[in-house]
Amino acid sequence: MANGTSTTNQTLGTTHIFHIALTKLINGVSAINTLIAKSTTAIVAVALPDTVQKSSPPVSGKFRIRCIDGNGYYSDTDDINYNENARWIQHAVERKCNKMYDKVEIWRDTVKCPYSENCIAFWMRYVGKNEKVGQASIISGVATVLGGNTTSKQNVTVPYGKNLFYEPIPFEMLRTYETQPQVIVTVGDNPAVCHNLTCHFNYSVPQGEVTAYTYTTATKVLTLTGTNLPANASLIRHVEFAHSKCSISASSNTSLTCTLDHIPVCGSHLPNLVAKQGSVNSSASLSATVIGCTATSIAPTTQLNLLGGDNLTITGTNLPWNMATSNIDITLSDAQSTKCIP
């Protein structure tokens, strides 16, 4: 027999095995009984247990797709039926997701989920999306909740690639590979060809820091104190303070002294030290120096044209001397608050 005991009875030595395979989830009984017919006996009915035939409840309800743009803001689609086709899902994304119109392709994963009643699986690929995008996700519907015995949501991000594409630079194809990037140089509106076709640049990490400074009004002397400052004047491009360049008289790794070339312009100012390798950082603790300006006289003051057009000369201290670097607004204290255009 099946248990290993010897027998001469053919009926007892036969084992009947019934294998029932479900191709998709069902919520009802698939079979009531199985009929076995023998040529010498009557038909025998073998009842099947109901409790083991039912599988987990199929997917039901509606879902939404949550899209996230490059700035981290999200937008949700309208409710989508669980068994909706991929074209309609793509239409829902293009209608509601920000900057997604004609930028996404969606198709169902029929390998992972051959039956829409079992699960929802689809691929979403961005096309021509030239910005960082967030990970989209599946969330439940609003009107009808996405249902099922177990609802699993899995997101897989597949990067398009790691290469950066850019417009070709003229004459770059004539060069061999270089580690220094090339830049476009123009003179006015006309493109220029660099000497030996070397239009490259080097990026240098800013060195040094200005930690303190003093300005003496009487002598127009500016003194900077800091760490890792340019050791000599040949390493410095310029020093500027209060809209005026500053002539260097002494410099070291920890201090710099210079005298303003022009009178300072009124306003709130911090010194600006620019080395040959770039700007030198200023400490965040530096406080701006406030320089005031005064108008001591204005001429002429009589026989002025009521319709305007008179040239007035204002005399004072610390007044702006360069129209290109200063914003000047002059309003007279008459009844009409007349404007004077410098």
C-alpha positions in Angstrom: 0.0 0.0 0.0 1.0 3.6 0.0 2.3 3.3 3.6 4.7 0.5 2.5 2.6 -2.5 3.7 2.5 -5.4 1.2 -0.9 -6.1 -0.4 -2.4 -8.1 -3.3 -5.4 -5.7 -3.6 -4.9 -3.4 -6.6 -7.4 -0.9 -5.1 -5.5 -0.5 -1.9 -2.2 -0.2 -3.8 -3.3 2.9 -5.8 -2.8 6.5 -4.6 -4.9 9.2 -6.2 -3.3 12.7 -6.1 -5.3 15.8 -7.3 -3.4 19.0 -7.9 -5.4 22.2 -8.3 -3.5 25.3 -9.4 -4.9 28.8 -9.4 -3.8 31.1 -12.1 -5.0 34.2 -10.4 -6.6 35.3 -7.1 -10.2 34.3 -6.6 -12.7 35.1 -3.9 -15.1 32.2 -4.5 -15.1 28.5 -4.6 -13.6 27.2 -7.9 -14.9 23.6 -7.6 -17.5 21.8 -5.5 -16.4 18.2 -6.0 -14.5 15.9 -8.3 -16.1 13.0 -10.1 -14.2 9.7 -10.5 -15.7 7.1 -12.9 -14.7 3.4 -12.9 -15.9 1.0 -15.6 -16.9 -1.6 -13.0 -18.5 0.5 -10.4 -20.7 3.6 -10.0 -19.5 7.2 -10.2 -17.8 8.3 -7.0 -18.0 11.9 -5.9 -15.1 13.3 -3.9 -16.0 16.5 -2.1 -13.4 19.3 -1.9 -13.0 21.4 1.2 -14.3 25.0 0.7 -11.9 26.7 3.1 -8.7 25.9 1.2 -9.9 27.0 -2.3 -10.4 30.7 -1.6 -7.3 32.9 -2.1 -6.7 36.5 -0.9 -9.4 39.0 -2.0 -8.5 40.5 -5.4 -7.4 44.1 -5.8 -10.3 46.6 -5.8 -11.1 50.2 -5.6 -9.1 53.2 -7.0 -5.6 54.6 -6.6 -3.7 57.8 -7.3 -0.2 58.6 -8.4 1.7 61.2 -6.4 4.4 63.1 -8.4 7.2 65.1 -6.9 9.0 67.8 -8.9 12.5 69.1 -8.7 11.7 71.6 -6.0 10.1 69.0 -3.7 6.5 70.0 -4.4 4.0 67.2 -5.0 0.8 66.9 -6.9 -1.7 64.0 -7.1 -3.7 62.6 -10.0 -7.4 62.0 -10.0 -8.7 58.6 -8.9 -7.7 55.8 -11.3 -9.4 52.4 -11.4 -7.2 49.5 -10.3 -7.5 47.7 -13.6 -7.1 50.8 -15.8 -4.9 50.6 -18.9 -1.5 52.2 -19.1 -2.5 54.9 -21.6 -5.2 56.2 -19.3 -2.8 56.2 -16.4 -0.3 58.3 -18.4 -3.1 60.7 -19.4 -4.0 61.1 -15.7 -0.4 61.9 -14.8 0.0 64.4 -17.7 -3.2 66.2 -16.7 -2.5 66.7 -13.0 1.2 66.4 -12.3 3.2 69.6 -12.6 5.5 69.9 -15.7 4.7 66.3 -16.7 2.9 66.8 -20.0 4.6 65.0 -22.8 7.5 64.2 -20.4 6.5 60.7 -19.2 5.9 57.2 -20.6 4.0 54.6 -18.7 3.4 50.9 -19.4 2.2 48.0 -17.3 4.5 45.3 -16.0 2.8 42.2 -17.3 5.6 39.9 -16.1 5.3 40.8 -12.5 1.6 41.2 -12.6 -0.1 39.3 -15.5 -3.5 39.8 -13.9 -4.6 43.3 -12.8 -6.8 41.6 -10.2 -3.7 40.4 -8.3 -1.6 43.5 -8.2 -0.8 46.9 -9.8 2.6 47.2 -11.4 3.7 49.6 -14.1 6.8 51.4 -15.2 7.1 55.2 -15.5 9.9 56.7 -17.5 10.7 60.4 -17.8 11.4 61.6 -21.3 13.2 65.0 -21.9 12.9 66.0 -18.2 16.0 68.1 -17.8 15.8 68.5 -14.0 16.0 66.3 -10.9 12.7 64.7 -10.2 11.4 63.1 -7.0 10.2 59.5 -6.6 6.6 59.0 -7.7 4.4 56.8 -5.4 1.1 55.1 -5.4 -1.5 56.3 -2.9 -5.1 55.3 -2.2 -8.0 56.9 -4.0 -10.2 59.5 -2.5 -13.7 58.5 -3.5 -13.0 54.7 -3.4 -10.2 53.4 -1.3 -7.8 51.0 -2.9 -8.6 47.6 -1.4 -7.4 44.0 -1.1 -6.2 41.6 1.5 -2.7 43.0 1.3 -1.8 46.2 -0.5 1.9 46.5 -1.3 3.5 49.6 -2.8 7.0 49.4 -4.2 8.9 52.1 -6.0 12.0 51.5 -8.0 14.1 54.3 -9.4 16.2 53.6 -12.5 18.5 56.5 -13.3 18.7 57.4 -17.0 22.5 57.8 -16.8 25.4 59.7 -15.2 26.6 61.7 -18.2 26.2 65.4 -18.6 25.3 66.6 -22.1 26.1 70.1 -23.2 26.3 72.2 -26.3 29.6 71.8 -28.1 32.1 74.7 -27.8 33.5 76.1 -31.1 37.1 74.8 -31.8 37.0 72.3 -29.0 36.9 69.4 -31.4 40.4 70.5 -32.5 41.8 69.7 -29.1 42.9 66.4 -27.5 41.4 65.4 -24.2 42.3 67.8 -21.4 41.4 67.8 -17.7 40.9 71.6 -17.8 37.5 72.6 -19.0 37.2 75.0 -21.9 35.1 78.2 -21.9 33.8 80.5 -24.6 35.5 83.9 -24.8 33.9 86.9 -26.6 35.1 90.4 -27.3 32.0 92.5 -27.3 29.5 90.4 -29.3 32.2 88.7 -31.4 33.6 85.2 -30.6 37.3 85.1 -29.9 39.9 82.4 -30.5 42.2 82.0 -27.5 46.0 81.8 -28.0 46.9 78.2 -28.8 43.2 77.4 -28.3 43.7 77.3 -24.6 40.5 79.0 -23.2 40.5 77.1 -20.0 40.2 78.1 -16.4 41.3 76.8 -13.0 39.0 76.7 -10.0 40.8 77.5 -6.7 39.4 77.1 -3.3 39.3 80.6 -1.6 42.2 81.1 0.8 42.4 83.3 3.8 39.9 85.3 5.7 39.5 88.9 6.8 38.6 88.8 10.5 38.7 92.5 11.4 39.3 95.9 9.9 39.6 99.6 10.9 39.1 102.8 8.9 40.5 106.1 9.9 38.4 109.0 8.4 41.0 111.7 8.8 43.8 109.8 6.9 41.5 107.6 4.7 43.7 104.6 5.9 42.1 101.2 5.8 43.7 98.3 7.8 42.7 94.7 7.4 43.5 91.9 9.8 43.1 88.2 9.1 44.6 84.8 8.5 46.4 83.4 5.4 46.1 86.8 3.6 48.2 87.4 0.4 51.7 87.9 1.6 52.6 90.7 -0.8 50.9 93.2 -3.1 51.8 91.2 -6.2 49.4 88.6 -5.2 46.5 91.1 -4.7 44.3 92.2 -7.6 42.7 95.1 -5.7 41.2 96.3 -2.4 38.0 98.3 -2.4 36.1 100.1 0.4 33.2 102.6 0.2 33.2 102.6 -3.7 36.9 103.5 -3.8 40.0 101.5 -4.7 42.7 101.4 -2.1 46.5 101.8 -2.7 48.5 99.2 -0.7 51.3 100.4 1.4 52.1 97.2 3.5 50.9 93.6 3.4 51.6 90.3 5.2 49.9 87.0 5.9 48.0 88.6 8.9 47.5 92.3 8.0 47.2 94.7 5.1 47.3 98.5 5.1 46.2 100.8 2.3 44.9 104.3 1.6 41.7 105.2 -0.3 42.3 106.7 -3.7 39.1 108.8 -3.5 36.9 110.1 -0.7 34.6 107.4 0.6 30.9 107.5 -0.5 28.2 107.6 2.1 26.5 104.4 3.0 27.0 101.1 4.8 30.2 99.4 3.7 32.5 96.4 4.2 36.0 96.0 2.8 36.5 93.8 -0.3 39.8 92.1 -0.8 40.4 90.4 -4.1 43.5 88.3 -4.6 44.8 87.1 -8.0 43.2 83.7 -7.3 39.8 85.2 -6.3 38.0 87.0 -3.5 39.2 86.6 0.0 36.4 85.6 2.4 35.3 88.0 5.1 34.3 86.8 8.5 30.5 86.7 9.2 31.2 88.7 12.4 32.4 91.8 10.6 30.1 94.9 11.1 29.6 97.4 8.3 30.9 100.9 8.7 28.3 103.6 8.2 29.6 106.7 6.5 27.4 109.8 6.4 27.2 112.5 3.8 26.0 116.1 4.0 24.9 118.7 1.6 26.2 122.1 2.7 25.0 124.3 -0.2 23.0 124.3 -3.4 23.2 126.9 -6.2 21.5 128.7 -7.8 18.5 129.3 -5.4 16.9 132.3 -7.2 15.3 132.9 -10.7 14.5 129.2 -11.2 12.2 128.1 -14.0 8.9 126.8 -12.6 8.8 124.2 -15.4 12.2 122.8 -14.5 15.3 122.5 -16.6 17.7 124.4 -14.3 21.1 123.0 -13.5 21.8 122.9 -9.7 25.1 122.3 -8.1 25.1 120.6 -4.7 28.2 120.9 -2.5 28.9 118.7 0.5 30.9 115.9 1.9 31.2 112.2 1.0 28.9 112.6 -1.9 28.8 109.9 -4.7 31.5 110.7 -7.3 30.8 107.8 -9.8 27.3 107.7 -11.3 28.0 104.1 -12.6 28.4 102.7 -9.1 25.9 104.7 -7.0 22.2 105.1 -7.0 21.3 108.7 -6.4 17.8 110.1 -5.6 17.4 113.8 -4.9 14.1 115.3 -3.8 13.8 119.0 -2.9 11.8 120.1 0.1 9.4 122.3 -1.7 5.6 121.9 -1.7 5.7 119.8 -4.9 8.6 117.6 -3.7 10.4 118.4 -6.9 12.8 115.7 -8.2 16.3 116.6 -9.3 17.9 114.2 -11.7 21.7 113.9 -11.4 
